[in-house]
Amino acid sequence: MRSVAFGPQLKVASRFAMASTAHETSDWIHAVLMSRQSLLMWGAVLLLSAAGRASAESTLTTGAGASAADLNFRVVIPRVLFMALGSGSATNPLVTNTTVNRATFNYSANPQAIGTGAAAATMTGRTVRARVYGNNGQITITVSHPANLTSGANTIAFSQFSVVSNSPTNLPAPAFGGGTVNPVLGAGGRITNRTANWTYSYANTVTPPAGTYNGQVTYTASMM
Amino acid sequence: MPPTPRTLPLQPRAAPPWRLGLAMAVAFAALLGAPRVASAESAHTVGSGPSAARLNFRVLLAHTLFLGVGTGATVNPRATNGTVDDVIFDYSANQNAVGTGAAPSQTLGASVPVRVYGNRGQITLTVSHPANLTSGVNTIPFTQIQVTSSSFFFPAPAMGGGPVLPWRNFFGLSQITDRSATWTFTYLNQFNVPGGVYQGQATYTASML
């Protein structure tokens, strides 16, 4: 019995010649291929042939052995920085919100308290939810504002206002007049995700002319 | 009296022992020396009677195992292909969705054609990968990437999970396995991770007895 054989199958071919039936031949193939020496030989051949093909997307393997294919994964996470004060801080997921909230200190119901340091009879929106989120390291929050709130030509100094945070460690509020704070980073040192309530007060230590005094404060978060 | 003419036998005679030994020796030499030469027998018969010559045929089908993930899976005939495809989850246009579980606004290559072929029984398919996709020192666990298969007969091994067994043909009765499917990858997006491009490579390995 003859065999067309190549490479390491030469031994197999010679054993084929000793088999008298197809069944025996099949048994020989099985026995030879599964013998320990053959397995070692096949393993060595496959290791050599597999070298350099580890990154193949598709692999056609002839003979015994494994076939491997690689696939690359990529997740693109952009640098994100989010700062919100008021209505915008409540949205999830984070999204730009153009609503500007207002904190109002109204002495219309207790005008006799003007300049006494007493609180206004009516105060709305003075407790504001703040949120800051960033994913690229330490965030710094600064506050900027004009010198005064104005009512026509009359003014009240912005320094009459103060603010406290109910989370003074993790998300303190920067003080008027150029304060700067650094919210505490989360574990890993790259992510900041803090919320707090900032409550504003009016010192009411001056006696300005009657009027509605307006002014706007801008909080700016920056990150590396 | 004229000599009696020599007559040749009309029927083949049994080969004497020396001829049998010679034939075995020739066969053995042929096996060792010319394994790629096909064998054809010839018989010379003088006079009437049949003359027979036999020819052996053999088809040698090598054990074949093929695994294609991505572009190479669709090539016919099956062949090794060195291109490694990319699956990209890009939150650049919806950065507010990072960590919320929402899908990225842009996903590229997430549906991947796959094919496995083997001709020697059950194939086992495994996936290996590092623990994390990395962007510098920052990481995303590979288990944040999930996969589903379009074919019940050709499931996809989960990241960090065990092997899968593609169904052999004819409902598992055949020695042949030839399965194709589309694997679809998704990113769970459960973590707020630092900005960056996180990359990693998974290797799928098919093995067959």
Boltz contact constraints between the chains, C-beta under 6 A:
constraints:
  - contact:
      token1: [A, 2]
      token2: [B, 39]
      max_distance: 6.0
  - contact:
      token1: [A, 4]
      token2: [B, 36]
      max_distance: 6.0
  - contact:
      token1: [A, 4]
      token2: [B, 60]
      max_distance: 6.0
  - contact:
      token1: [A, 5]
      token2: [B, 35]
      max_distance: 6.0
  - contact:
      token1: [A, 13]
      token2: [B, 35]
      max_distance: 6.0
  - contact:
      token1: [A, 14]
      token2: [B, 31]
      max_distance: 6.0
  - contact:
      token1: [A, 17]
      token2: [B, 31]
      max_distance: 6.0
  - contact:
      token1: [A, 55]
      token2: [B, 84]
      max_distance: 6.0
  - contact:
      token1: [A, 56]
      token2: [B, 80]
      max_distance: 6.0
  - contact:
      token1: [A, 56]
      token2: [B, 82]
      max_distance: 6.0
  - contact:
      token1: [A, 57]
      token2: [B, 69]
      max_distance: 6.0
  - contact:
      token1: [A, 57]
      token2: [B, 70]
      max_distance: 6.0
  - contact:
      token1: [A, 57]
      token2: [B, 72]
      max_distance: 6.0
  - contact:
      token1: [A, 57]
      token2: [B, 81]
      max_distance: 6.0
  - contact:
      token1: [A, 57]
      token2: [B, 83]
      max_distance: 6.0
  - contact:
      token1: [A, 57]
      token2: [B, 84]
      max_distance: 6.0
  - contact:
      token1: [A, 58]
      token2: [B, 68]
      max_distance: 6.0
  - contact:
      token1: [A, 58]
      token2: [B, 72]
      max_distance: 6.0
  - contact:
      token1: [A, 58]
      token2: [B, 73]
      max_distance: 6.0
  - contact:
      token1: [A, 58]
      token2: [B, 81]
      max_distance: 6.0
  - contact:
      token1: [A, 59]
      token2: [B, 80]
      max_distance: 6.0
  - contact:
      token1: [A, 60]
      token2: [B, 66]
      max_distance: 6.0
  - contact:
      token1: [A, 60]
      token2: [B, 78]
      max_distance: 6.0
  - contact:
      token1: [A, 60]
      token2: [B, 79]
      max_distance: 6.0
  - contact:
      token1: [A, 60]
      token2: [B, 80]
      max_distance: 6.0
  - contact:
      token1: [A, 61]
      token2: [B, 65]
      max_distance: 6.0
  - contact:
      token1: [A, 62]
      token2: [B, 62]
      max_distance: 6.0
  - contact:
      token1: [A, 62]
      token2: [B, 64]
      max_distance: 6.0
  - contact:
      token1: [A, 63]
      token2: [B, 63]
      max_distance: 6.0
  - contact:
      token1: [A, 64]
      token2: [B, 63]
      max_distance: 6.0
  - contact:
      token1: [A, 66]
      token2: [B, 205]
      max_distance: 6.0
  - contact:
      token1: [A, 66]
      token2: [B, 207]
      max_distance: 6.0
  - contact:
      token1: [A, 67]
      token2: [B, 65]
      max_distance: 6.0
  - contact:
      token1: [A, 67]
      token2: [B, 66]
      max_distance: 6.0
  - contact:
      token1: [A, 67]
      token2: [B, 67]
      max_distance: 6.0
  - contact:
      token1: [A, 67]
      token2: [B, 206]
      max_distance: 6.0
  - contact:
      token1: [A, 68]
      token2: [B, 203]
      max_distance: 6.0
  - contact:
      token1: [A, 68]
      token2: [B, 205]
      max_distance: 6.0
  - contact:
      token1: [A, 69]
      token2: [B, 67]
      max_distance: 6.0
  - contact:
      token1: [A, 69]
      token2: [B, 68]
      max_distance: 6.0
  - contact:
      token1: [A, 69]
      token2: [B, 69]
      max_distance: 6.0
  - contact:
      token1: [A, 69]
      token2: [B, 204]
      max_distance: 6.0
  - contact:
      token1: [A, 70]
      token2: [B, 84]
      max_distance: 6.0
  - contact:
      token1: [A, 70]
      token2: [B, 201]
      max_distance: 6.0
  - contact:
      token1: [A, 70]
      token2: [B, 203]
      max_distance: 6.0
  - contact:
      token1: [A, 71]
      token2: [B, 69]
      max_distance: 6.0
  - contact:
      token1: [A, 71]
      token2: [B, 85]
      max_distance: 6.0
  - contact:
      token1: [A, 71]
      token2: [B, 202]
      max_distance: 6.0
  - contact:
      token1: [A, 72]
      token2: [B, 84]
      max_distance: 6.0
  - contact:
      token1: [A, 72]
      token2: [B, 86]
      max_distance: 6.0
  - contact:
      token1: [A, 72]
      token2: [B, 201]
      max_distance: 6.0
  - contact:
      token1: [A, 73]
      token2: [B, 87]
      max_distance: 6.0
  - contact:
      token1: [A, 73]
      token2: [B, 145]
      max_distance: 6.0
  - contact:
      token1: [A, 73]
      token2: [B, 200]
      max_distance: 6.0
  - contact:
      token1: [A, 74]
      token2: [B, 86]
      max_distance: 6.0
  - contact:
      token1: [A, 74]
      token2: [B, 88]
      max_distance: 6.0
  - contact:
      token1: [A, 74]
      token2: [B, 199]
      max_distance: 6.0
  - contact:
      token1: [A, 75]
      token2: [B, 89]
      max_distance: 6.0
  - contact:
      token1: [A, 75]
      token2: [B, 133]
      max_distance: 6.0
  - contact:
      token1: [A, 75]
      token2: [B, 140]
      max_distance: 6.0
  - contact:
      token1: [A, 75]
      token2: [B, 187]
      max_distance: 6.0
  - contact:
      token1: [A, 75]
      token2: [B, 198]
      max_distance: 6.0
  - contact:
      token1: [A, 76]
      token2: [B, 90]
      max_distance: 6.0
  - contact:
      token1: [A, 76]
      token2: [B, 92]
      max_distance: 6.0
  - contact:
      token1: [A, 76]
      token2: [B, 197]
      max_distance: 6.0
  - contact:
      token1: [A, 77]
      token2: [B, 91]
      max_distance: 6.0
  - contact:
      token1: [A, 77]
      token2: [B, 98]
      max_distance: 6.0
  - contact:
      token1: [A, 77]
      token2: [B, 193]
      max_distance: 6.0
  - contact:
      token1: [A, 77]
      token2: [B, 195]
      max_distance: 6.0
  - contact:
      token1: [A, 77]
      token2: [B, 196]
      max_distance: 6.0
  - contact:
      token1: [A, 78]
      token2: [B, 91]
      max_distance: 6.0
  - contact:
      token1: [A, 78]
      token2: [B, 92]
      max_distance: 6.0
  - contact:
      token1: [A, 78]
      token2: [B, 95]
      max_distance: 6.0
  - contact:
      token1: [A, 78]
      token2: [B, 195]
      max_distance: 6.0
  - contact:
      token1: [A, 79]
      token2: [B, 195]
      max_distance: 6.0
  - contact:
      token1: [A, 80]
      token2: [B, 95]
      max_distance: 6.0
  - contact:
      token1: [A, 93]
      token2: [B, 96]
      max_distance: 6.0
  - contact:
      token1: [A, 93]
      token2: [B, 97]
      max_distance: 6.0
  - contact:
      token1: [A, 93]
      token2: [B, 100]
      max_distance: 6.0
  - contact:
      token1: [A, 94]
      token2: [B, 96]
      max_distance: 6.0
  - contact:
      token1: [A, 95]
      token2: [B, 96]
      max_distance: 6.0
  - contact:
      token1: [A, 135]
      token2: [B, 194]
      max_distance: 6.0
  - contact:
      token1: [A, 135]
      token2: [B, 195]
      max_distance: 6.0
  - contact:
      token1: [A, 136]
      token2: [B, 194]
      max_distance: 6.0
  - contact:
      token1: [A, 136]
      token2: [B, 195]
      max_distance: 6.0
  - contact:
      token1: [A, 190]
      token2: [B, 194]
      max_distance: 6.0
  - contact:
      token1: [A, 191]
      token2: [B, 192]
      max_distance: 6.0
